[in-house]
């Protein structure tokens, strides 16, 4: 482990969700593609050495189902806290959750939604040479933090890894079956799930809540 960045924050966006009629946003389940992609996330975390010691998961059904499927291929059983504050969380709220992580934990995952996760990844990380342009469903960003969880702040982390389901399939030698073209969230733009446009810079940006989270 890089001694300059002793802590790892794993940001996992929920897998692709369905849009059934007459179902509240919080209760939307995973779509078929999401159920295929979610196990890839757990397998990728295990193979890359980013197995979390604890997980903070949104209470939304699509996030809970994502972690349930991902955990089956993880090879470990980290403690999971289902946290209502992750659902519809702003980037500032997610930062506050990160600062509450117990000091004894070195690797922690947050399973949640966009735009919050994408904005947290951009806001915490020092600008990488080639920052990822999008944060699709079931994608993972791993940030290395230089100090204590309670001291986490903008521009201090290092982006250690970023992977989409397509990347995970390639590493696993699996055929690519995901159409990611309509599911990208561009960090400085919006996504197809009505998250709305966002201006993202080097500092954390406080954003208002949208009618739906992605």
C-alpha positions in Angstrom: 0.0 0.0 0.0 1.2 3.5 -0.8 2.3 4.9 2.5 1.6 8.4 1.2 -2.1 7.5 0.8 -2.8 5.0 3.5 -6.6 5.1 3.2 -8.8 3.9 0.3 -12.2 5.3 -0.4 -14.1 3.1 -2.9 -17.0 4.9 -4.7 -19.3 2.4 -6.4 -22.3 3.8 -8.4 -25.3 1.5 -8.3 -25.8 -0.7 -11.4 -28.3 0.0 -14.1 -31.8 0.3 -12.7 -35.3 -0.3 -14.2 -38.0 2.3 -14.4 -41.3 0.4 -13.6 -44.4 2.4 -13.6 -46.0 3.5 -10.3 -42.8 2.7 -8.3 -41.2 5.4 -6.2 -37.7 6.4 -7.2 -36.3 5.0 -3.9 -37.8 1.6 -4.7 -36.7 1.1 -8.3 -35.0 -2.3 -8.8 -32.1 -3.2 -10.9 -32.6 -3.8 -14.6 -31.4 -7.0 -16.3 -28.2 -5.3 -17.3 -27.6 -4.1 -13.8 -27.9 -7.6 -12.4 -25.3 -8.7 -14.9 -22.9 -5.8 -14.1 -23.1 -5.7 -10.3 -21.2 -9.0 -9.7 -18.4 -7.7 -11.9 -17.8 -4.9 -9.4 -17.2 -7.3 -6.5 -14.9 -9.5 -8.6 -12.9 -6.4 -9.7 -12.5 -5.1 -6.2 -11.2 -8.5 -5.0 -8.8 -8.9 -7.9 -7.4 -5.4 -7.6 -6.9 -5.6 -3.8 -9.5 -3.1 -2.8 -11.8 -5.2 -0.6 -13.4 -2.9 1.8 -13.5 -3.4 5.6 -16.8 -1.6 5.8 -19.5 -0.5 3.3 -21.8 2.5 3.5 -24.7 1.8 1.2 -27.7 4.0 0.1 -31.0 2.7 1.3 -32.4 2.9 -2.2 -33.3 -0.5 -3.5 -31.1 -0.3 -6.6 -28.1 0.4 -4.4 -28.9 -2.4 -2.0 -29.3 -4.9 -4.8 -26.1 -3.7 -6.3 -24.1 -4.4 -3.2 -25.9 -7.7 -2.5 -24.8 -9.0 -5.9 -21.3 -7.5 -5.8 -20.6 -8.9 -2.3 -21.3 -12.5 -3.6 -18.1 -12.3 -5.8 -16.0 -10.3 -3.3 -14.8 -13.2 -1.3 -15.3 -11.3 2.0 -18.2 -10.1 4.2 -17.5 -6.5 5.2 -19.9 -4.9 7.7 -22.6 -3.0 5.8 -24.4 0.1 7.0 -27.5 1.1 5.1 -27.4 4.9 5.3 -30.4 7.0 4.3 -28.1 10.1 3.9 -26.4 8.6 0.9 -29.7 8.7 -1.1 -30.0 12.1 -2.8 -26.8 13.2 -1.0 -25.0 16.3 -2.2 -21.2 16.1 -2.5 -20.8 18.0 0.8 -23.1 15.5 2.6 -21.0 12.6 1.2 -17.8 14.3 2.4 -19.3 14.6 5.9 -20.1 10.9 5.8 -16.5 10.1 4.8 -15.2 12.2 7.7 -17.3 10.0 10.1 -15.5 6.8 9.1 -13.8 5.2 12.1 -10.1 5.7 12.2 -9.2 2.0 12.4 -10.7 1.3 8.9 -8.3 1.6 6.0 -10.6 0.7 3.1 -14.2 1.8 3.0 -16.8 1.7 0.1 -19.7 4.0 -0.5 -22.4 2.6 -2.7 -24.6 5.4 -4.0 -25.7 7.6 -6.8 -24.8 10.3 -9.2 -24.3 13.2 -9.4 -22.9 13.0 -5.8 -20.4 10.2 -6.3 -19.0 11.7 -9.5 -18.6 15.2 -7.9 -17.0 13.7 -4.8 -14.4 11.8 -7.0 -13.6 15.0 -8.8 -13.7 17.3 -5.7 -11.4 15.1 -3.5 -8.8 14.1 -6.1 -5.9 16.2 -7.2 -6.3 16.6 -10.9 -5.0 13.4 -12.5 -3.2 13.5 -15.9 -6.3 12.1 -17.7 -9.4 12.3 -15.4 -12.2 10.0 -16.4 -14.8 11.8 -18.5 -17.8 9.9 -17.2 -19.1 7.8 -14.3 -21.5 5.2 -15.7 -23.6 2.8 -13.6 -21.7 0.1 -11.8 -18.4 2.1 -12.3 -15.9 2.3 -9.5 -13.5 5.0 -8.5 -10.8 4.4 -5.9 -9.3 7.3 -4.1 -6.2 7.3 -1.9 -6.4 9.6 1.1 -3.2 11.0 2.6 -4.4 11.5 6.2 -7.2 10.7 8.6 -10.7 10.2 7.4 -11.8 13.2 9.6 -9.3 15.4 7.7 -10.5 14.6 4.2 -10.7 17.7 2.0 -10.8 18.9 -1.6 -7.9 18.2 -3.9 -5.9 16.1 -1.4 -6.7 12.6 -2.6 -5.1 10.6 -5.4 -7.3 8.8 -8.0 -5.8 5.3 -7.8 -8.1 3.4 -10.1 -11.3 3.9 -12.2 -13.1 1.1 -13.9 -16.4 0.7 -15.8 -18.3 -2.6 -16.3 -16.7 -2.7 -19.8 -13.3 -2.5 -18.3 -14.2 -5.2 -15.7 -15.4 -7.5 -18.4 -12.2 -7.0 -20.4 -10.0 -7.9 -17.4 -12.1 -11.0 -16.7 -12.0 -12.1 -20.3 -15.8 -11.8 -20.6 -17.6 -10.6 -23.7 -18.8 -7.1 -23.6 -22.6 -7.0 -23.4 -23.2 -3.5 -22.1 -24.3 -0.6 -24.1 -22.9 2.3 -22.2 -23.6 5.0 -24.8 -26.7 6.3 -23.2 -25.7 5.9 -19.6 -22.7 8.1 -19.2 -22.5 11.0 -16.8 -20.0 13.6 -18.0 -18.6 15.3 -14.9 -19.3 18.8 -16.2 -22.7 17.9 -17.7 -25.7 15.7 -17.0 -27.0 12.2 -17.5 -29.9 10.4 -18.9 -31.5 9.9 -15.5 -32.3 13.6 -15.1 -29.5 14.4 -12.6 -29.1 17.8 -14.3 -26.1 19.7 -15.4 -23.3 20.3 -12.9 -20.3 22.6 -12.9 -17.3 20.9 -11.3 -14.0 22.4 -10.5 -11.2 21.8 -8.1 -13.3 22.6 -5.1 -16.2 20.7 -3.7 -19.4 22.2 -5.0 -22.6 22.2 -3.0 -25.5 21.2 -5.3 -29.2 21.3 -4.8 -31.3 18.2 -4.8 -32.9 17.1 -8.0 -36.3 15.3 -8.4 -34.5 12.1 -9.1 -31.1 10.7 -8.3 -29.2 8.6 -10.8 
